[in-house]
Amino acid sequence: SVCSFPLEYCEFGSSLTRCKEWLKEDDPDLYDKYYSEEALQAKIGTLSLEAQTKLEKETKKKEAKAEAKADAALKKKLASQVTIKRIERTKRKHVTAIHGLEAFGIDLKKAAKQLAGRFATGASVSKNAQGLDEVVVQGDVSDEIYEMLEKGEGALKGVPIANVDIVEDKKKKGGE
């Protein structure tokens, strides 16, 4: 079913209308068993008309809410930026920090492990100055990480490349 509930529990999900449409196409006999006039009459023979309308209204409200939530999540996902930041440390050493991956449902620990293996360096999940999680990889590997995101390798699947930025972060010398 659409809502992933067992059929007899679809009415408690947030996508009853879509479930009904799916069932009507997928298995008309079962649809009749649960949603034909007789089945509904048997079910609500005891339910007053008032309660029926109220129930329908509530269902519609629930569905709209669930849809809005899904839309909001999608919007947030599309608006989220993944930033690959190259940070200069001492002398000629760099680290590369990537943040914003969790918005696309990427497991940061898995991503760090994959990057560590790929570049044979240390990679870890840590909090940045703003208290947000980011993956920090030793070495300047920002271009390679960009390519990996572009190809959607392993744990880094599902990030639209238009949402990825590479930023350079120079360490300030002296009292600038």
JORA-V218514 format. One line per field, one symbol per residue. psi: psi as a letter, one per 30 degrees, with the letter a starting at -180 (. if undefined). burial: I if it has 9 or more other C-alpha atoms within 8 Angstrom, else O. A space follows every 10 residues. Layout:
# JORA-V218514
psi = ???
burial = ???
This chain:
# JORA-V218514
psi = lefgllefge ffagheeeee eeeeeeieee eeeegleeee eeegefklee eeeeeeeeee eeeeeeeeee eeeeeeeefk kkkjkjkkbl cgkllkkklg effghkjeee eeeeeeeegh akklklkaeg gkklkkkklj geeeeeeeee fhkbfgkgjk ffgkkkkkjk kkkbh.
burial = IOIOIOOOOI OOIIIIOOII OIIIOOOIOO IIOIIIOOII OOOIOOOOOO OIOOOOOOIO OIIOOIOOOO OOOOOIIOOI OIIIIIIIIO OOIIIIIIII IIIIOIOIOO IIIIIIOOOO IOIIIOIOOO OOIIIIIIII OIOOIIOIII OIOOIIIOIO OOIIOIOOOO OOOOOO
